[in-house]
Amino acid sequence: MSAADWYAHKSLGDGLFWIQERFYQSENRANIWLLRGSHQDVVIDTGLGLRSLPDYIEGNGLLGEDPQRKNPLLAIATHAHFDHSGGLHQFQQVGVHSAEVDALANGDNFETATWLSDREIAEAPSPGWRARNYKVKAVQPTHILQEGDVINLGDRQLNVLHMPGHSRGSICLHDRDNKMLFSGDVVYDGAMIDWLPYSHVSDYISSCERLVGLVDSEQVDQVLPGHYNTFGAKRLHRIATSYISRAGTCPAKFSTFAWGTLAGVALRAFNPRCAC
């Protein structure tokens, strides 16, 4: 299967594109965002990496008429989990938070939470492909991100917000001028996961409190999440406050512990060669 068949995209205007993997039919399917700037273009999350994302972007002319005048395309992972980082190895420039550099550089498929089944792939990307053989390929990040870093695209800037909880290196990218938040898996309109390896509930509560603060200070109008559809500030406030209110309850703590134990066992079984 070609990259042209594997991916699909939609233009949201103002140099922003929403890309998805058509045949990865799972709730784990991540949104891929392409944002164009006057001097730098950036891909935010890269999907599984089963077909060439750079080839798709170039083949569909998504970088505009004269991409050679810009810096090489920069791919940023909002965190290291497989559904977001699997395609990073296809890019010359790769950014990730410092807390998850080693996981990517070492190809640690335990920390990337690699878990893929044949039933989630509606059409195999190549003859004989099997999910059990899938791994996130090791990649050495060229851009090691920290809280407060600014990614300068020329005519727009993305501010790095370290928002741990879902994973230890989870980030949001905040376009302050346009009040847009690329949130990764820090927040999306679905059940928020705080029970994977390196998830941490108290960190997640603090991150959600930051999200509430962004809404209260009118710094966010639109959220472009790691999964599902985009949403606005009111929905962001509701999701974040709901998590804060329930995360500390006894039922939530028990559920997180139980799911975390099961996830750890399953991921070790699925990734027997991991250093864990």
C-alpha positions as CSV (number, residue, x, y, z in Angstrom):
1,M,0.0,0.0,0.0
2,S,1.3,3.5,-0.9
3,A,1.5,6.4,1.5
4,A,-1.2,8.1,-0.7
5,D,-3.6,5.3,0.2
6,W,-2.7,4.9,3.8
7,Y,-3.2,8.6,4.9
8,A,-5.9,11.1,4.3
9,H,-6.0,14.8,5.2
10,K,-8.3,17.8,5.6
11,S,-7.3,21.4,5.4
12,L,-8.6,23.5,8.4
13,G,-7.3,26.7,6.9
14,D,-4.5,29.1,7.7
15,G,-1.8,26.5,6.9
16,L,-3.2,23.9,9.3
17,F,-3.9,20.3,8.1
18,W,-5.4,17.3,9.9
19,I,-3.9,14.0,8.8
20,Q,-5.1,10.5,9.8
21,E,-4.2,6.9,9.1
22,R,-7.2,5.6,7.2
23,F,-6.7,1.9,7.8
24,Y,-5.8,2.2,11.5
25,Q,-9.3,1.8,12.8
26,S,-8.9,2.0,16.6
27,E,-9.6,4.4,19.4
28,N,-5.8,4.6,19.7
29,R,-5.5,6.2,16.2
30,A,-3.8,9.5,16.8
31,N,-4.4,12.8,15.1
32,I,-1.5,14.1,13.1
33,W,-1.3,17.9,12.7
34,L,0.7,19.7,10.1
35,L,1.2,23.4,10.7
36,R,2.9,25.6,8.1
37,G,5.0,28.7,9.0
38,S,6.8,31.3,7.0
39,H,10.2,29.8,7.9
40,Q,9.5,26.5,9.5
41,D,6.8,23.8,9.1
42,V,6.0,21.4,11.9
43,V,4.3,18.0,12.1
44,I,2.8,17.4,15.6
45,D,2.7,13.6,16.2
46,T,3.4,11.1,13.5
47,G,1.2,8.1,13.9
48,L,2.4,4.5,13.6
49,G,4.9,5.1,10.9
50,L,3.7,2.1,8.7
51,R,4.0,4.3,5.6
52,S,6.1,7.3,4.8
53,L,4.4,10.4,6.2
54,P,7.0,12.8,4.6
55,D,6.2,11.2,1.2
56,Y,2.5,11.8,1.7
57,I,3.0,15.4,2.8
58,E,5.3,16.2,-0.1
59,G,3.2,14.2,-2.6
60,N,0.1,16.2,-1.8
61,G,1.8,19.5,-1.9
62,L,0.9,20.3,1.8
63,L,4.1,22.3,2.3
64,G,3.2,24.9,-0.3
65,E,4.8,26.0,-3.5
66,D,8.3,26.6,-2.4
67,P,9.2,24.3,0.6
68,Q,12.9,24.4,-0.2
69,R,13.2,28.0,1.1
70,K,12.4,26.8,4.6
71,N,14.2,24.7,7.2
72,P,13.7,20.9,7.0
73,L,10.3,19.8,8.3
74,L,10.3,19.4,12.1
75,A,8.4,16.4,13.6
76,I,7.4,16.9,17.3
77,A,6.0,14.1,19.4
78,T,3.6,15.4,22.1
79,H,4.8,12.2,24.0
80,A,6.6,9.0,23.2
81,H,3.6,6.5,23.0
82,F,3.7,4.4,19.9
83,D,0.5,5.8,18.3
84,H,2.2,9.3,18.3
85,S,5.9,8.5,17.8
86,G,6.0,5.6,15.4
87,G,6.8,7.7,12.4
88,L,9.4,9.9,14.0
89,H,12.3,7.9,12.4
90,Q,11.2,9.1,9.0
91,F,12.2,12.7,9.7
92,Q,15.5,14.6,9.8
93,Q,14.5,16.8,12.6
94,V,12.7,15.3,15.6
95,G,11.6,17.0,18.9
96,V,10.4,15.5,22.1
97,H,10.5,16.4,25.8
98,S,13.7,15.7,27.6
99,A,12.0,13.2,29.9
100,E,11.3,10.8,27.0
101,V,14.5,11.2,24.9
102,D,16.0,8.0,26.2
103,A,12.8,6.0,25.5
104,L,13.0,7.0,21.8
105,A,16.7,6.8,21.4
106,N,16.7,3.2,22.9
107,G,13.6,2.1,21.1
108,D,12.0,1.2,24.5
109,N,8.7,-0.3,23.4
110,F,7.6,-0.7,27.1
111,E,7.7,3.1,27.7
112,T,6.2,3.8,24.3
113,A,3.3,1.5,25.4
114,T,3.4,-0.4,22.1
115,W,0.2,-2.4,21.9
116,L,-1.2,-3.2,18.4
117,S,-3.4,-5.9,17.2
118,D,-4.2,-7.2,13.7
119,R,-7.9,-6.4,14.1
120,E,-7.1,-2.7,14.4
121,I,-5.6,-2.6,10.9
122,A,-8.4,-2.8,8.4
123,E,-6.1,-3.4,5.5
124,A,-2.5,-4.5,5.9
125,P,0.1,-2.0,4.7
126,S,2.1,-4.7,3.0
127,P,1.7,-8.4,2.2
128,G,2.2,-10.6,5.2
129,W,2.3,-7.7,7.7
130,R,1.4,-8.7,11.2
131,A,0.9,-6.5,14.2
132,R,2.9,-8.8,16.5
133,N,6.0,-7.7,14.6
134,Y,5.4,-4.0,15.0
135,K,7.8,-2.0,17.1
136,V,8.6,1.7,17.4
137,K,11.9,2.2,15.7
138,A,14.7,3.9,17.7
139,V,15.3,7.6,16.8
140,Q,17.7,10.1,18.2
141,P,15.9,13.4,18.8
142,T,17.5,16.5,17.4
143,H,15.4,18.9,19.5
144,I,15.2,18.2,23.2
145,L,12.3,20.2,24.5
146,Q,11.7,21.8,27.9
147,E,9.0,23.8,29.6
148,G,9.1,27.4,28.3
149,D,10.8,26.6,25.0
150,V,9.5,28.5,21.9
151,I,9.4,26.8,18.5
152,N,9.6,29.7,16.0
153,L,7.9,29.0,12.7
154,G,8.5,32.6,11.5
155,D,5.0,34.1,11.4
156,R,3.8,32.1,14.4
157,Q,5.3,30.6,17.6
158,L,4.5,27.5,19.6
159,N,5.2,27.6,23.3
160,V,6.1,24.3,24.9
161,L,4.1,23.4,28.1
162,H,5.3,20.4,30.0
163,M,2.1,18.7,31.2
164,P,3.0,15.3,32.7
165,G,0.5,12.8,34.0
166,H,-0.5,10.7,31.0
167,S,3.2,10.2,30.5
168,R,6.2,11.8,32.1
169,G,7.2,13.7,29.0
170,S,3.8,14.8,27.8
171,I,3.6,18.3,26.3
172,C,1.1,20.7,24.9
173,L,2.1,23.2,22.2
174,H,0.4,26.6,22.6
175,D,0.0,29.1,19.8
176,R,-0.7,32.1,22.1
177,D,-1.4,34.6,19.4
178,N,-4.1,32.4,17.8
179,K,-5.3,30.9,21.1
180,M,-4.8,27.3,19.8
181,L,-3.6,24.4,22.0
182,F,-2.2,21.2,20.5
183,S,-2.8,19.0,23.5
184,G,-1.6,15.6,22.6
185,D,-3.0,13.1,25.1
186,V,-2.9,15.6,28.0
187,V,-6.5,16.2,27.2
188,Y,-9.0,15.1,24.5
189,D,-12.8,14.5,24.5
190,G,-12.7,11.0,25.9
191,A,-11.6,8.9,28.9
192,M,-8.3,10.2,30.0
193,I,-5.7,7.5,30.7
194,D,-3.6,7.8,33.8
195,W,-2.7,4.1,34.3
196,L,0.1,3.4,31.8
197,P,3.8,3.0,32.7
198,Y,5.1,6.4,33.8
199,S,1.6,7.8,34.2
200,H,1.2,9.8,37.5
201,V,-2.1,10.9,38.8
202,S,-0.9,13.8,41.0
203,D,1.0,15.2,38.0
204,Y,-2.1,14.8,35.9
205,I,-4.1,16.8,38.4
206,S,-1.6,19.6,38.3
207,S,-1.6,19.6,34.5
208,C,-5.4,19.8,34.5
209,E,-5.2,22.7,36.9
210,R,-2.9,24.5,34.4
211,L,-5.4,23.8,31.6
212,V,-8.2,25.4,33.7
213,G,-5.9,28.4,34.2
214,L,-5.4,28.7,30.5
215,V,-9.2,28.8,30.0
216,D,-9.8,31.2,32.9
217,S,-7.2,33.6,31.5
218,E,-8.8,33.4,28.1
219,Q,-5.6,32.0,26.4
220,V,-7.3,29.1,24.6
221,D,-10.2,29.2,22.1
222,Q,-9.5,25.9,20.3
223,V,-8.0,22.6,21.3
224,L,-6.5,20.3,18.7
225,P,-6.1,17.0,20.6
226,G,-4.2,13.8,20.1
227,H,-7.4,11.8,19.5
228,Y,-11.0,12.4,18.4
229,N,-12.4,15.8,17.3
230,T,-11.4,19.4,18.1
231,F,-13.3,21.4,20.8
232,G,-13.4,24.7,22.4
233,A,-12.6,26.4,25.7
234,K,-15.8,25.6,27.5
235,R,-15.4,21.9,26.8
236,L,-11.7,22.0,27.8
237,H,-12.7,23.6,31.2
238,R,-15.3,20.9,31.7
239,I,-13.0,18.0,30.9
240,A,-10.2,19.3,33.1
241,T,-12.3,20.1,36.1
242,S,-14.1,16.7,35.8
243,Y,-10.8,14.9,36.0
244,I,-9.6,17.0,38.9
245,S,-12.8,16.3,40.9
246,R,-12.8,12.5,40.4
247,A,-9.1,11.6,40.3
248,G,-8.6,11.7,44.0
249,T,-11.6,9.6,44.9
250,C,-11.2,6.0,46.2
251,P,-13.0,4.4,43.2
252,A,-10.7,6.3,40.8
253,K,-7.6,5.3,42.8
254,F,-8.6,1.7,42.8
255,S,-9.4,1.7,39.1
256,T,-6.1,3.4,38.2
257,F,-4.1,0.8,40.3
258,A,-6.0,-2.1,38.8
259,W,-5.6,-0.9,35.2
260,G,-2.0,0.0,35.8
261,T,-1.1,-3.4,37.1
262,L,-2.8,-5.1,34.1
263,A,-1.2,-2.7,31.6
264,G,2.3,-3.3,33.0
265,V,1.9,-7.1,32.8
266,A,0.4,-6.9,29.3
267,L,3.1,-4.5,27.9
268,R,5.9,-6.6,29.3
269,A,4.4,-9.7,27.7
270,F,4.0,-7.8,24.4
271,N,7.5,-6.3,24.5
272,P,9.6,-9.1,26.0
273,R,12.9,-7.6,25.0
274,C,12.3,-4.2,26.7
275,A,14.7,-3.0,29.3
276,C,12.1,-2.8,32.1
